[in-house]
Amino acid sequence: MHKTKTQQPLTQGENPSLRIVVAEDNVVNQALARMMLCRAGHEVHCVGNGLELLQTLQENPYDLILLDMRMPCMDGVEAASCIRSGHKDIDPAIPINAMTAMADSASVESFRASGVEEILFKPITWEALKTVIQRVLQSASLANADQQ
């Protein structure tokens, strides 16, 4: 998995789980994402904007970012671009998935250009989150197989 520190990721064992950071300024959306992800056994940390996300990523390793694209202080486009550029030793390869209510083609293009891998449209469902998590776990499994 993606590590920014020496701490081991959680994707080991029979029931793998992920360390997930949710960057979302709406506390109701934070609570909903946290509830769904925690029920599935994942470790979840929520922040309210892109600046808090960058600070959190400098301090702790995470396996996945769920990123609201419209937030105060620093939006998701700017935060994703900073992460992809290796800002302050943050792992630029960490999976970033956008969460947005904006489905227009110009917005989607700007999200992808910033380095977002997938876009989840609000309201976020468990099925959409499960698909993202399965892809991240599969990618980690393939990376671990390549290392052996």
C-alpha positions in Angstrom: 0.0 0.0 0.0 1.0 3.6 -0.1 3.1 4.8 2.8 4.4 8.2 3.7 5.9 7.1 7.0 7.3 3.9 8.4 3.9 2.7 9.8 2.6 -0.4 8.1 -0.6 -0.2 6.1 -3.7 -2.1 7.2 -4.0 -4.3 4.1 -2.7 -7.5 5.6 -4.5 -10.6 6.7 -7.7 -12.3 5.6 -10.0 -9.2 6.1 -7.9 -6.4 4.7 -8.8 -2.9 5.6 -7.5 0.5 4.5 -6.5 3.7 6.2 -8.7 6.3 4.4 -8.7 10.0 4.7 -12.0 11.8 3.8 -11.6 15.5 2.9 -15.1 16.9 3.0 -16.3 20.3 4.4 -19.9 19.1 5.0 -20.1 17.4 8.4 -23.1 15.3 7.4 -21.3 13.9 4.4 -18.2 13.3 6.6 -20.4 11.3 9.1 -22.0 9.3 6.3 -18.7 8.4 4.7 -17.2 7.5 8.1 -20.2 5.4 9.1 -20.1 3.3 5.8 -16.3 2.9 5.8 -16.0 2.1 9.5 -18.7 -0.5 9.3 -16.7 -2.2 6.7 -13.7 -2.3 9.0 -11.6 0.6 7.6 -9.8 3.2 9.6 -11.2 6.7 8.7 -9.9 10.2 9.4 -11.9 13.2 8.3 -10.7 16.7 7.5 -12.6 19.8 6.4 -10.5 21.2 3.5 -7.5 20.7 1.3 -5.0 22.5 3.6 -6.0 20.1 6.5 -5.6 17.2 4.1 -2.1 18.1 3.1 -1.1 18.5 6.8 -2.7 15.1 7.7 -0.9 13.4 4.8 2.4 14.8 6.0 1.8 13.3 9.5 0.3 9.9 8.8 0.3 7.2 6.1 -3.0 6.6 4.2 -4.0 4.1 1.6 -6.8 6.1 0.0 -8.0 9.7 -0.3 -11.7 10.5 -0.8 -11.7 14.2 -1.8 -14.5 16.6 -2.1 -13.7 18.9 -5.0 -15.4 22.1 -3.7 -14.1 23.1 -0.2 -13.1 26.3 1.5 -9.4 27.4 2.0 -8.1 24.9 -0.6 -10.4 23.0 -3.0 -9.9 19.4 -4.2 -8.4 20.3 -7.5 -5.6 22.3 -5.9 -5.1 19.7 -3.1 -4.9 16.8 -5.7 -2.4 18.8 -7.8 -0.2 19.4 -4.7 -0.3 15.7 -3.8 0.6 14.6 -7.3 3.5 17.0 -7.4 5.0 15.3 -4.3 4.3 18.3 -2.0 6.4 18.1 1.2 7.2 14.4 0.7 3.6 13.3 0.4 3.4 10.1 -1.6 2.3 11.2 -5.1 1.0 7.8 -6.0 -1.7 7.5 -3.3 -5.1 6.8 -4.9 -7.3 9.9 -5.0 -11.0 9.6 -5.7 -13.1 12.7 -6.1 -16.5 13.2 -4.5 -18.6 15.8 -6.2 -22.1 16.8 -7.2 -20.9 18.5 -10.3 -21.2 16.2 -13.4 -20.5 18.8 -16.2 -17.7 17.8 -18.6 -15.6 20.9 -17.8 -15.5 20.1 -14.1 -14.8 16.4 -14.7 -11.9 17.3 -17.0 -10.4 19.7 -14.4 -10.7 17.0 -11.7 -9.0 14.4 -13.9 -6.3 16.9 -14.9 -5.5 17.5 -11.2 -4.6 13.8 -10.8 -7.9 12.3 -9.5 -8.2 8.7 -10.5 -12.0 8.2 -10.2 -15.0 10.4 -9.6 -17.8 9.5 -7.3 -20.9 11.5 -7.8 -22.9 12.6 -4.7 -24.9 11.3 -3.0 -22.2 8.7 -2.3 -23.4 5.1 -2.0 -21.9 2.1 -0.3 -21.7 0.3 -3.7 -19.6 3.1 -5.2 -17.3 3.1 -2.1 -17.0 -0.7 -2.2 -15.9 -0.6 -5.9 -13.2 2.0 -5.1 -12.0 0.0 -2.1 -11.9 -3.2 -4.1 -9.8 -1.5 -6.8 -7.3 -0.2 -4.2 -7.0 -3.6 -2.5 -6.6 -5.3 -5.9 -3.9 -2.9 -6.9 -2.1 -3.4 -3.5 -2.3 -7.2 -4.0 -0.8 -7.0 -7.4 2.0 -4.7 -6.2 2.7 -7.1 -3.3 2.8 -10.1 -5.8 5.3 -8.1 -8.0 7.6 -7.6 -5.0 7.8 -11.3 -4.2 
